[in-house]
Amino acid sequence: RVTMAPAFRISLKPKVSDSMTHLMVDFALERRMLEAVKFLPVPKAPEIDLAACLVADNCITVSWRMPEEDSRIDHFVLEYRKTNFDGLPRAKDELHWELIDYIKATEYTLSGLKFDTKYMNVRVQACNKAVAGEYSDPVTLETKAFVFNLDSTSSHLNLKVEDNYVEWDPTGGKGQEKIKGKENKSCGGAPSPKRTSVGTRSSVRGSRDRFIGESYTVLGDTAVESGQHYWEVRAQKDCKSYSMGVTYRNLGKFDQLGKTNSSWCIHINNWLQTTFSAKHNNKTKTLDIPVPDRIGVYCNFDGGELTFYNANSKELLHTFRTKFTQPLLPGFMIWCGGLTVSTGLQVPSAVKMLQKSENGLSGSTSSLNNTA
């Protein structure tokens, strides 16, 4: 596009013939100037190489190529947006595009994503120094992972629950029982879990009221019924006691994780002294390893495995092996402190590798393993 500016018009000096019969404007200089201008063509739309795209470890690597060689390309622009539809992007009920600008290579990795939808649309455009081209045809990549929130409707009254965070609230319970003469002053009169017993259990049933008594428990609101899933848990540094694991729906409102034959967990107790143990069916195995600040939980429902990892180093902490016969709910116990649960995570590649190597070893089953 060429635009005439006012200064350009003023600079023209017409020539008049001697007889005043002709008035001529000489554009020779302007012609030479325009011929010297180098115009850049609009770049063609890139082509995303779907076979070279990779979705792993909550990262997406997008790879693309130009339909023909173009040395005048300066950079690329990548756009992506989450969706629950497996087809082309839809104009209605869709999230807005997120933009990554000034990409110099023909590949880019989006990292640290939370996969709280099943798919993601991506598209790319090429840009030179003058103009951006058309976007590539969008592609849809599968990004689904296990997503759940904490179920506040069934949590203990002494637990304050917000989405994926739970903390101990000593003022939440009304008429809470106290052990005579042994009130814990630092935690609002709650008895130490180290001195608790299983006590009376509610009958097995499909629905469950709030957890009460000394079962300071909250469950996830989404069940695991098949496949492989992964989530992570981080405890506050001053947390006195907490557990994490899975359970069948029949966990009674008085029951504690790991003290029934239908729940599996690891338990950390920082009351008086630190203990780290695995629990199932009221049996305990002490884990003689440091307690990490962030713990990964891997559940292979079809393979009958529940494994706990150091989420930072991916070091194996403990594995339960069994045969799951009912849907599983993530379960958490907290006393004097808080827990943050991270969901929407894929099974890390390092965990998959450890699972393969662990399954290849003989005699690695734990004394707490069983068939339930």
C-alpha positions as CSV (number, residue, x, y, z in Angstrom):
1,R,0.0,0.0,0.0
2,V,1.4,3.4,-1.1
3,T,0.0,6.6,0.5
4,M,0.6,10.1,-0.8
5,A,1.6,12.5,1.9
6,P,0.9,16.3,1.7
7,A,4.6,17.0,1.7
8,F,4.9,14.9,-1.4
9,R,2.4,16.9,-3.3
10,I,4.1,20.2,-2.4
11,S,7.4,19.0,-3.6
12,L,6.2,18.5,-7.2
13,K,7.3,21.3,-9.6
14,P,5.3,21.2,-12.9
15,K,7.1,22.3,-16.1
16,V,5.2,24.6,-18.5
17,S,6.0,24.8,-22.2
18,D,7.1,28.1,-23.7
19,S,3.7,28.6,-25.5
20,M,1.8,27.7,-22.3
21,T,0.1,24.9,-24.2
22,H,1.2,22.0,-22.0
23,L,1.5,21.6,-18.3
24,M,3.6,18.5,-17.3
25,V,4.6,16.9,-14.0
26,D,7.8,14.8,-14.1
27,F,7.5,11.7,-11.8
28,A,10.9,10.3,-12.8
29,L,12.5,10.9,-9.4
30,E,9.5,9.4,-7.6
31,R,9.5,6.4,-9.9
32,R,13.1,5.7,-9.1
33,M,12.4,6.0,-5.3
34,L,9.5,3.5,-5.5
35,E,11.5,1.1,-7.6
36,A,14.1,1.1,-4.9
37,V,11.6,0.2,-2.2
38,K,11.7,-3.5,-1.2
39,F,8.2,-4.8,-0.5
40,L,7.9,-7.9,1.8
41,P,5.2,-10.4,0.8
42,V,2.7,-11.6,3.4
43,P,4.0,-14.8,5.0
44,K,2.2,-18.0,4.3
45,A,0.4,-19.9,7.1
46,P,2.7,-22.4,8.9
47,E,1.7,-26.1,9.1
48,I,1.7,-27.7,12.5
49,D,3.3,-31.1,12.5
50,L,0.9,-33.1,14.7
51,A,3.1,-36.2,14.7
52,A,5.9,-34.2,16.3
53,C,3.8,-32.5,19.0
54,L,4.2,-34.0,22.4
55,V,2.0,-33.9,25.5
56,A,3.8,-35.1,28.7
57,D,4.5,-34.0,32.3
58,N,1.9,-31.2,32.0
59,C,3.9,-29.7,29.2
60,I,3.0,-29.3,25.5
61,T,5.6,-29.2,22.8
62,V,4.3,-27.8,19.5
63,S,6.3,-28.2,16.3
64,W,5.5,-26.6,12.9
65,R,7.1,-25.9,9.5
66,M,6.6,-23.5,6.7
67,P,5.0,-24.8,3.5
68,E,8.0,-23.4,1.6
69,E,11.4,-21.8,2.5
70,D,11.1,-18.2,3.5
71,S,14.3,-16.5,4.7
72,R,12.4,-13.3,5.5
73,I,10.5,-14.7,8.5
74,D,11.4,-12.8,11.6
75,H,9.5,-14.7,14.3
76,F,6.4,-16.8,15.0
77,V,3.4,-16.3,17.3
78,L,1.8,-19.2,19.1
79,E,-1.7,-19.2,20.5
80,Y,-3.4,-21.8,22.6
81,R,-6.7,-22.2,24.6
82,K,-8.2,-25.0,26.7
83,T,-11.4,-26.8,25.7
84,N,-13.4,-29.9,26.4
85,F,-14.3,-30.4,22.7
86,D,-12.2,-32.8,20.6
87,G,-12.9,-31.1,17.3
88,L,-12.1,-27.7,15.8
89,P,-12.4,-24.6,18.0
90,R,-15.9,-23.4,18.6
91,A,-16.8,-19.7,18.8
92,K,-19.4,-20.3,21.5
93,D,-18.6,-21.3,25.1
94,E,-14.8,-21.2,24.5
95,L,-12.0,-19.7,26.5
96,H,-10.0,-16.9,25.0
97,W,-6.7,-17.5,23.2
98,E,-3.5,-17.2,25.2
99,L,-0.6,-15.7,23.2
100,I,3.2,-16.4,23.1
101,D,5.0,-13.9,20.9
102,Y,8.4,-13.6,19.3
103,I,9.3,-17.2,19.0
104,K,12.4,-17.6,16.9
105,A,12.4,-21.4,16.4
106,T,9.8,-23.7,14.8
107,E,9.1,-25.4,18.1
108,Y,7.9,-24.3,21.4
109,T,7.2,-25.9,24.8
110,L,4.4,-24.7,27.0
111,S,5.3,-25.8,30.5
112,G,3.8,-25.8,34.0
113,L,0.2,-26.2,32.7
114,K,-2.7,-27.4,34.7
115,F,-4.7,-29.9,32.6
116,D,-8.2,-29.1,33.9
117,T,-9.8,-29.6,30.5
118,K,-9.6,-32.6,28.2
119,Y,-8.1,-30.9,25.2
120,M,-6.2,-27.8,24.0
121,N,-6.3,-26.0,20.7
122,V,-3.1,-24.5,19.3
123,R,-2.3,-22.4,16.2
124,V,0.7,-20.6,14.8
125,Q,1.3,-17.6,12.6
126,A,4.5,-16.4,10.9
127,C,5.6,-12.8,10.9
128,N,8.3,-10.8,9.0
129,K,9.5,-7.2,9.7
130,A,6.4,-5.8,8.0
131,V,3.4,-7.9,8.5
132,A,2.0,-11.1,10.1
133,G,0.5,-13.9,8.0
134,E,-2.5,-16.0,8.4
135,Y,-2.8,-18.5,11.3
136,S,-2.2,-22.1,10.7
137,D,-5.1,-24.5,10.8
138,P,-5.7,-25.1,14.5
139,V,-5.0,-28.6,15.9
140,T,-6.5,-30.2,19.0
141,L,-4.2,-32.0,21.5
142,E,-5.5,-34.3,24.2
143,T,-4.5,-33.0,27.7
144,K,-6.9,-34.7,30.1
145,A,-5.8,-35.5,33.6
146,F,-7.4,-36.4,36.9
147,V,-9.1,-33.3,38.3
148,F,-11.0,-33.1,41.6
149,N,-11.8,-30.7,44.5
150,L,-12.2,-31.4,48.1
151,D,-15.7,-32.3,49.2
152,S,-16.6,-29.8,51.9
153,T,-20.1,-31.2,52.3
154,S,-18.8,-34.4,54.0
155,S,-15.6,-33.0,55.7
156,H,-15.2,-32.9,59.5
157,L,-16.6,-29.7,61.0
158,N,-13.1,-28.9,62.4
159,L,-11.8,-28.7,58.8
160,K,-12.0,-25.6,56.7
161,V,-12.2,-26.5,53.0
162,E,-11.7,-24.3,50.0
163,D,-11.5,-26.1,46.6
164,N,-8.1,-27.8,46.9
165,Y,-7.0,-26.5,50.3
166,V,-7.9,-27.8,53.7
167,E,-6.8,-26.5,57.1
168,W,-7.5,-27.3,60.7
169,D,-10.1,-25.0,62.4
170,P,-10.4,-25.7,66.1
171,T,-13.5,-23.4,66.3
172,G,-15.4,-25.3,63.6
173,G,-16.9,-28.1,65.6
174,K,-19.8,-27.7,67.9
175,G,-19.9,-29.9,71.0
176,Q,-16.6,-31.6,70.1
177,E,-15.6,-34.3,72.5
178,K,-12.6,-33.7,74.8
179,I,-10.4,-36.1,76.6
180,K,-10.9,-35.3,80.3
181,G,-7.9,-33.5,81.8
182,K,-5.8,-33.8,78.6
183,E,-6.8,-30.9,76.4
184,N,-4.3,-29.8,73.8
185,K,-4.0,-26.1,74.5
186,S,-2.2,-25.3,71.3
187,C,-4.9,-26.9,69.1
188,G,-8.2,-25.9,70.7
189,G,-8.6,-28.9,73.0
190,A,-8.4,-31.6,70.4
191,P,-6.8,-34.9,71.5
192,S,-3.6,-35.9,69.8
193,P,-4.1,-38.4,67.0
194,K,-1.3,-40.5,68.5
195,R,-3.6,-41.4,71.3
196,T,-6.7,-42.1,69.3
197,S,-8.4,-45.4,68.8
198,V,-10.7,-46.7,66.1
199,G,-13.8,-46.6,68.4
200,T,-17.3,-47.0,67.2
201,R,-17.7,-47.3,63.4
202,S,-20.7,-46.5,61.3
203,S,-22.4,-49.1,59.2
204,V,-21.4,-49.5,55.6
205,R,-23.7,-47.5,53.3
206,G,-23.8,-45.7,50.0
207,S,-24.1,-42.2,51.4
208,R,-22.2,-40.8,54.4
209,D,-22.8,-37.9,56.8
210,R,-20.0,-35.6,57.8
211,F,-16.9,-37.1,59.4
212,I,-17.1,-36.7,63.2
213,G,-15.3,-37.6,66.4
214,E,-11.6,-37.9,65.8
215,S,-11.8,-38.7,62.1
216,Y,-10.6,-35.3,60.9
217,T,-11.0,-36.3,57.3
218,V,-12.1,-34.8,53.9
219,L,-12.5,-36.8,50.7
220,G,-12.2,-35.8,47.0
221,D,-15.4,-35.2,45.1
222,T,-14.4,-37.3,42.1
223,A,-13.9,-41.1,42.2
224,V,-11.2,-43.1,40.4
225,E,-12.9,-45.9,38.5
226,S,-10.2,-46.9,36.0
227,G,-6.9,-45.9,34.5
228,Q,-3.7,-44.3,36.0
229,H,-3.9,-41.0,37.9
230,Y,-1.6,-38.7,39.8
231,W,-1.9,-35.8,42.3
232,E,0.4,-34.1,44.8
233,V,0.0,-32.9,48.4
234,R,2.0,-30.2,50.2
235,A,1.6,-29.7,54.0
236,Q,2.3,-26.6,56.0
237,K,5.6,-26.8,57.8
238,D,4.0,-26.6,61.2
239,C,1.4,-29.3,60.5
240,K,1.2,-31.6,63.5
241,S,-0.4,-34.7,61.8
242,Y,-1.7,-35.5,58.4
243,S,-2.5,-38.5,56.1
244,M,-3.1,-38.9,52.4
245,G,-4.3,-41.9,50.4
246,V,-7.5,-43.5,48.9
247,T,-10.6,-45.2,50.2
248,Y,-13.7,-46.9,49.1
249,R,-16.9,-44.9,49.5
250,N,-17.9,-47.0,52.5
251,L,-15.5,-45.3,54.9
252,G,-17.6,-44.6,58.0
253,K,-17.9,-41.2,59.5
254,F,-16.0,-42.3,62.6
255,D,-13.3,-44.2,60.6
256,Q,-9.7,-43.0,60.0
257,L,-7.7,-43.5,56.8
258,G,-5.6,-46.6,57.0
259,K,-7.5,-48.1,59.9
260,T,-10.0,-50.0,57.7
261,N,-9.6,-52.8,55.2
262,S,-11.0,-50.4,52.5
263,S,-8.5,-47.5,52.9
264,W,-4.8,-47.1,52.2
265,C,-2.6,-44.1,53.2
266,I,0.7,-42.8,54.4
267,H,0.7,-40.9,57.7
268,I,3.0,-38.2,59.0
269,N,2.9,-37.4,62.7
270,N,4.9,-34.4,64.0
271,W,3.3,-34.5,67.4
272,L,6.1,-34.9,70.1
273,Q,8.3,-36.7,67.6
274,T,8.2,-37.2,63.8
275,T,7.0,-40.6,62.5
276,F,6.5,-41.6,58.9
277,S,4.4,-44.7,58.2
278,A,2.2,-46.6,55.7
279,K,-1.2,-47.7,57.0
280,H,-3.8,-50.2,55.8
281,N,-6.4,-52.4,57.7
282,N,-5.1,-51.0,61.0
283,K,-1.6,-52.2,60.3
284,T,1.3,-49.9,60.2
285,K,4.7,-50.1,58.5
286,T,7.3,-47.5,59.6
287,L,9.1,-45.8,56.7
288,D,12.7,-45.0,57.6
289,I,13.1,-42.2,55.1
290,P,13.0,-38.4,55.4
291,V,9.5,-36.8,55.0
292,P,9.5,-34.7,51.8
293,D,7.7,-31.3,51.7
294,R,5.7,-32.4,48.7
295,I,4.3,-35.9,48.1
296,G,3.0,-37.4,44.9
297,V,0.3,-40.0,44.9
298,Y,0.1,-42.4,41.9
299,C,-3.0,-44.6,41.6
300,N,-3.1,-47.4,39.0
301,F,-6.6,-48.6,39.5
302,D,-6.5,-51.4,36.9
303,G,-3.0,-52.5,37.9
304,G,-3.9,-52.5,41.6
305,E,-1.1,-50.1,42.7
306,L,-1.1,-47.1,45.0
307,T,2.4,-45.6,45.2
308,F,3.7,-42.5,47.0
309,Y,6.7,-40.5,45.7
310,N,8.8,-37.6,46.7
311,A,7.3,-35.1,44.3
312,N,10.5,-33.2,43.9
313,S,13.0,-36.0,43.4
314,K,10.5,-38.7,42.3
315,E,12.1,-41.0,44.9
316,L,9.8,-44.0,45.7
317,L,8.4,-43.8,49.3
318,H,6.0,-46.7,49.4
319,T,3.8,-49.0,47.3
320,F,0.6,-50.8,48.1
321,R,-0.4,-53.7,45.8
322,T,-3.9,-55.0,45.9
323,K,-6.9,-55.5,43.7
324,F,-9.3,-52.6,43.8
325,T,-12.9,-53.8,43.6
326,Q,-14.8,-50.5,44.0
327,P,-14.3,-46.9,42.9
328,L,-11.7,-45.0,45.0
329,L,-11.9,-41.5,46.5
330,P,-8.8,-39.5,47.4
331,G,-8.7,-39.1,51.1
332,F,-6.9,-36.6,53.5
333,M,-6.6,-36.3,57.2
334,I,-5.4,-33.1,58.8
335,W,-4.8,-32.1,62.4
336,C,-3.3,-28.7,63.4
337,G,-2.1,-27.4,60.1
338,G,-3.1,-27.2,56.4
339,L,-2.8,-29.2,53.2
340,T,-2.7,-28.1,49.6
341,V,-3.7,-30.6,46.9
342,S,-2.6,-30.1,43.3
343,T,-4.7,-31.8,40.7
344,G,-4.9,-31.7,36.9
345,L,-1.5,-33.4,36.8
346,Q,-0.4,-36.1,34.4
347,V,1.5,-39.0,35.5
348,P,5.2,-37.8,35.4
349,S,7.5,-39.6,33.0
350,A,9.9,-40.3,35.8
351,V,7.1,-42.0,37.7
352,K,6.3,-44.2,34.7
353,M,9.9,-45.2,34.4
354,L,10.1,-46.1,38.1
355,Q,6.9,-48.1,37.8
356,K,8.3,-50.1,35.0
357,S,11.6,-50.8,36.9
358,E,9.7,-51.6,40.2
359,N,7.4,-54.0,38.4
360,G,10.4,-55.8,37.1
361,L,11.8,-56.5,40.5
362,S,10.8,-59.6,42.5
363,G,9.9,-59.8,46.1
364,S,9.2,-56.1,46.4
365,T,5.7,-56.4,47.8
366,S,5.0,-55.0,51.2
367,S,3.7,-56.8,54.2
368,L,0.7,-54.4,54.1
369,N,-0.4,-55.5,50.6
370,N,-3.5,-57.5,50.3
371,T,-6.4,-58.4,48.1
372,A,-9.5,-56.4,49.1
